[in-house]
Structures are given as C-alpha cells and as structure tokens.
Amino acid sequence: FGSSHDEQPLDFHVCCILQLYSANRMSRLTCISCCCWAAVLPLACASFLTETDDASMMQMQAEVRHVAKAPTFAVLLTTYNTEDREAMYMARLQWWLKKTKLPIFVVDSAGRGFSPSLSTIRSFKQLKFNQANVLGHHVGSTEGELLSMQRAWEAFQDDWSKFDYVVKVTGKYVLPDLQSEMKKVNKGNSFIIENYSDHSDIGYLRWVNTEFLGFNAAHMGDLLLKLAENEGGVLEDKLGQILRTHEYSSYQLSSMMLPSKYWTKRGIGDILTAVLQTSAV
C-alpha cells in the first residue's frame, strides 16, 4: 500500500474492509488511511489476518474485544489488626502479595499496621490509624469499615486515579478468581457487587453482602459519602438501598470459591466457603 499525495479533506478518515471467502478459509484485509491536515501525508495501516474457519475468526475477535474491555483495578484490604488477629491477617496479606500481581493497598484501623518486611515479597502501600480515637471504643462494624475506606480514599486517591476500579476486600479473605472475574466487567459501573445475599428471602438487593465491594475509582469518594449518609442500618442495607434507586450502575460477579486453608469465621459466627454464597445464619 503506497501513500497517496492527493489532497484530502480536513480530518479525512476512510476505513475499507474487504472479506474474501473460500470453502474452508476466510481472509480479511483491512486498510485504514487517514489525514488530519492537507499539508501532512496520510498515514496507512494494513493488516492481513488468516484463520482456518469462520468460528476461529469469531473466537479471535471476541478475545480481542474481551481484552480491550478489561478494566484495571487495585485491591484495598481492610483490617482491624489486633494481636489476636495478626497471624490470620499476615497469612492473607502474604497470599495477595505472592499469588497475585495486583496493586495492593492495606488499611488497618487498629493502628498497628503490618511489618515493613513484607515489602521484600513485593511492594504494597498501607495506612494505619486507630479508629477508637475517632469513633470511641464501642464501634459497630459498619462505622468502622466506612471510616477505614474513607481514610484510605483520602490517603491513596492519587494512586487510585490511574485505575478504573478499587475493589475493597475484607482482610480475612483471599480470592484466587477475582482477577479472571473482573475481566468480565465493563468500565464505567459505579459499584461491583456480590451476586448473592445472606438474606435473599427479603427481596432482591435488600441486603447486599460486602465481603468484597468494588468502587468506580474516579467517583469512590462521592460513593463512600453516599453510603455514609444513607439512613440504612448496616453497610449491606445501605448499599442495597442505594442500588434500588437505580441511580448507580452496578455489575454482579459470579461466585468465587475460597481456598479451605483460608476459611475463617465471620462476625456472625459462620464460615464462608465461597464469596457470594447464600450462607445460613
């Protein structure tokens, strides 16, 4: 394909696609030429793709679209790292650092933090503060978690501005399938949510579990404020009320199994074997 010296209209763009079919082969020839200014030579780009059949070509095109749409995201681990929980949290944090290459951020609302020696595995960022200094010593889980996420947003918002989403994961969990599940998500949602509920009997989106919760990174500060100001009781109720207004788009991920080595009791006393399962209370 040689470049043409003919003068083209301003911002001229031509896309010509030629598809040639035979019994068992399909060839696709794509030629794109464009010129933004008459005084600048057009640019030309050509690619020749050959596949053995229509099905393989369609599969390849689907994979290309899939890769193109995959969002970027960081993981925020929320912890309350008291001495009796430290070993549990350390094992989970080590898993995230060793088994994934995701950007990891940690917030510890007990004010103790985690050993800097963990950075020898790979780098991560952490924030520690004592929630008792803000909320007192008798703190509900919702108030504590919302405060942790708000403090993390204030500390890390510049880092998170380069991502599409920030996924909060309660620090006692590891999610081997999170990265593959997030590849299914389109960009632009307000929330990434769990698919099932501990209280599915009370109605759709009446109670949205929050073992993990994804936020649109560009709007996370506003979304956290909306959650905090909602009149619902616990975080799961607040989130459900907001989603039922249909003002905020969301995407529900599929069920993700938790490795048995990392099973642990929740605050209500049961043990989840999968995030997003409906568990008995």
C-alpha atoms as one frame of an Amber mdcrd trajectory, in Angstrom:
protein
   0.000   0.000   0.000   1.695   3.206  -1.105   0.861   6.577   0.340  -1.216
   8.922  -1.807  -0.224  12.542  -2.369  -3.739  13.574  -3.423  -5.099  16.330
  -1.210  -7.725  15.030   1.198 -10.439  16.930   3.090  -9.673  18.010   6.657
  -9.929  15.159   9.181 -10.499  12.700   6.370 -10.926   9.109   7.576 -11.542
   6.081   5.415 -11.899   2.530   6.573 -12.213  -0.072   3.852 -12.768  -3.722
   4.682 -12.559  -6.485   2.134 -13.557 -10.003   3.112 -12.743 -12.904   0.834
 -14.239 -16.293   1.496 -13.343 -19.744   0.217 -14.604 -23.175   1.219 -12.556
 -23.537   4.393 -10.689 -20.248   4.734 -11.530 -16.659   5.329  -9.129 -13.847
   4.665  -9.747 -10.371   5.896  -7.943  -7.380   4.532  -8.250  -4.117   6.355
  -6.899  -0.869   5.066  -7.168   2.335   7.049  -5.876   5.636   5.805  -6.378
   8.998   7.382  -5.183  12.508   7.003  -5.759  15.264   9.549  -4.296  18.100
   7.540  -3.984  18.614   3.810  -0.325  19.531   4.246   0.500  16.260   6.020
   0.898  12.954   4.212  -1.814  10.367   5.030  -0.987   7.520   7.332  -1.609
   3.975   6.189  -2.045   0.838   8.169  -2.674  -2.631   6.782  -3.128  -5.974
   8.439  -3.724  -9.367   6.910  -5.420 -11.964   9.101  -5.934 -15.571   8.097
  -7.938 -18.154  10.013  -8.876 -21.709   9.126 -12.607 -21.161   9.502 -15.275
 -18.685  10.464 -15.595 -19.987  14.013 -11.933 -19.465  14.853 -12.051 -15.942
  13.439 -15.114 -15.108  15.509 -13.430 -16.509  18.605 -10.334 -14.423  17.990
 -12.410 -11.284  17.500 -14.282 -11.972  20.742 -10.993 -12.391  22.597  -9.693
  -9.109  21.213 -12.842  -7.306  22.336 -12.599  -9.032  25.728  -9.020  -7.885
  26.265  -9.809  -4.371  25.121 -12.623  -4.006  27.651 -10.841  -5.487  30.674
 -10.751  -2.816  33.393  -7.789  -2.020  35.582  -8.213  -2.225  39.324  -6.445
  -2.074  42.669  -7.244  -4.123  45.774  -7.874  -2.497  49.162  -7.648  -4.894
  52.114  -9.494  -3.654  55.198  -8.201  -4.963  58.522  -8.541  -4.470  62.260
  -5.146  -5.886  63.165  -5.342  -6.641  66.865  -2.762  -9.031  68.325  -5.139
 -11.992  68.265  -5.880 -11.436  64.557  -2.375 -10.640  63.355  -1.387 -14.161
  62.269  -4.608 -14.527  60.268  -4.189 -11.176  58.507  -0.482 -11.774  57.850
  -1.201 -15.079  56.100  -3.800 -13.424  53.866  -1.626 -10.444  53.038   1.257
 -12.744  52.147  -1.078 -14.654  49.834  -2.139 -11.478  47.992   1.478 -10.400
  47.603   2.801 -13.813  46.499  -0.075 -15.209  44.451  -1.162 -12.089  42.572
   0.454  -9.168  40.810  -2.409  -6.824  41.623  -1.689  -3.433  43.190  -2.284
  -3.989  46.920  -3.282  -1.337  49.443  -3.950  -2.074  53.114  -5.752  -0.062
  55.775  -5.509  -1.085  59.437  -7.966   0.633  61.760  -6.398  -0.852  64.914
  -3.422   1.445  64.471  -0.771  -1.304  64.462  -0.124  -1.855  60.780   1.956
  -4.652  59.272   5.670  -5.326  59.232   7.598  -3.464  56.520   9.472  -6.740
  55.949   6.501  -7.884  53.858   7.715  -5.485  51.195  10.525  -7.944  50.497
   7.884 -10.076  48.773   6.863  -7.094  46.655   5.854  -3.533  47.327   2.464
  -2.520  48.711   1.097   0.532  50.468  -0.516   0.639  53.883  -2.297   3.130
  56.084  -2.781   2.686  59.813  -4.927   4.684  62.200  -6.753   3.985  65.454
 -10.497   4.095  64.899 -11.076   4.386  68.656  -9.600   7.881  68.525 -12.373
   8.872  66.128 -15.348   6.685  66.982 -14.668   5.644  70.563 -14.179   2.120
  71.885 -17.648   0.758  71.118 -17.702   0.787  67.337 -20.042  -1.069  65.006
 -18.571  -2.887  62.016 -20.330  -0.571  59.553 -18.993   2.628  61.109 -15.505
   1.157  61.351 -15.407  -0.119  57.793 -16.809   3.063  56.283 -14.260   5.117
  58.198 -11.453   2.806  57.014 -12.484   3.145  53.381 -12.862   6.915  53.676
  -9.419   7.267  55.270  -7.926   5.016  52.599  -9.549   7.129  49.887  -8.057
  10.288  51.369  -4.602   8.702  51.535  -4.493   6.814  48.238  -6.787   8.685
  45.854  -3.877   9.921  43.733  -2.594   6.354  43.345  -6.073   5.100  42.509
  -6.708   7.741  39.864  -4.874   5.547  37.319  -7.319   2.640  37.797 -10.883
   2.025  36.650 -11.929   0.384  39.926 -10.871  -0.088  43.528 -12.037  -3.404
  44.973 -12.350  -3.495  48.750 -11.819  -6.983  50.168 -12.276  -7.766  53.856
  -8.768  -8.684  55.008  -9.658 -12.200  56.190 -10.365 -13.365  52.623  -8.307
 -14.382  49.602  -9.948 -14.535  46.165  -7.999 -16.575  43.583 -10.662 -15.950
  40.916 -11.003 -12.203  41.399  -8.766 -11.205  38.507 -10.455 -13.503  35.989
 -13.902 -12.392  37.169 -13.006  -8.718  36.866 -12.091  -9.263  33.216 -15.798
  -9.728  32.539 -16.658  -6.269  33.865 -17.148  -3.270  31.612 -15.740   0.076
  32.579 -17.979   2.793  33.955 -20.016   0.998  36.623 -20.448   2.709  39.975
 -20.255  -0.495  42.012 -19.019  -4.060  41.577 -21.107  -6.208  43.897 -21.682
  -9.720  45.150 -24.335 -11.787  43.476 -25.947 -13.410  46.498 -27.120 -12.340
  49.901 -27.260 -13.693  53.433 -30.895 -12.565  53.399 -32.118 -13.320  49.899
 -35.545 -14.102  51.347 -36.257 -10.421  51.990 -36.004  -9.476  48.318 -33.595
  -8.585  45.534 -30.972  -6.007  46.550 -32.497  -5.656  50.008 -29.288  -6.910
  51.555 -26.030  -6.890  49.538 -23.106  -8.753  51.084 -19.865  -6.777  51.274
 -17.075  -9.329  51.791 -15.845  -7.522  48.728 -17.164  -4.343  47.146 -15.826
  -2.603  44.058 -15.993   1.156  43.501 -15.580   3.265  40.406 -12.180   4.752
  41.212 -12.990   8.187  39.802 -16.084   8.528  41.995 -15.142   6.499  45.062
 -15.092   9.493  47.410 -18.616  10.511  46.427 -19.890   6.928  46.592 -18.498
   6.468  50.099 -20.155   9.697  51.179 -23.439   8.477  49.729 -23.143   5.236
  51.700 -22.282   7.054  54.923 -25.230   9.427  54.598 -27.756   6.723  53.759
 -30.250   6.105  56.542 -29.967   2.325  56.345 -28.583   0.389  59.265 -25.595
  -1.775  58.409 -23.437  -1.413  55.288 -25.218  -4.245  53.472 -28.544  -2.475
  53.950 -27.181   0.944  52.975 -25.730  -0.454  49.758 -28.975  -2.205  48.885
 -30.996   0.969  49.388 -28.682   2.955  47.133 -28.750   0.337  44.366 -32.542
   0.125  44.439 -32.770   3.786  43.436 -31.319   2.737  40.046 -29.224   5.903
  40.054 -25.969   3.945  40.204 -24.941   1.243  37.744 -23.530  -1.990  39.117
 -22.128  -5.322  37.979 -22.561  -8.567  39.893 -19.679 -11.040  39.832 -20.086
 -14.796  39.802 -19.414 -16.957  42.837 -15.751 -17.277  43.815 -14.547 -20.185
  45.950 -12.373 -19.546  48.980  -9.426 -21.958  49.479 -10.153 -24.132  52.522
  -6.803 -23.176  54.057  -8.128 -19.628  54.432 -11.613 -20.314  55.758 -12.351
 -18.297  58.870 -15.352 -17.317  60.935 -17.257 -14.141  60.222 -18.577 -11.803
  62.879 -21.901 -13.690  62.986 -20.072 -16.955  63.680 -20.461 -18.863  60.401
 -17.741 -19.727  57.901 -17.966 -18.822  54.227 -16.540 -21.377  51.804 -17.309
 -19.125  48.857 -17.770 -15.420  48.491 -21.228 -14.676  47.113 -22.806 -17.815
  48.514 -26.022 -17.669  50.466 -24.975 -18.816  53.932 -27.189 -19.941  56.766
 -27.402 -17.507  59.681
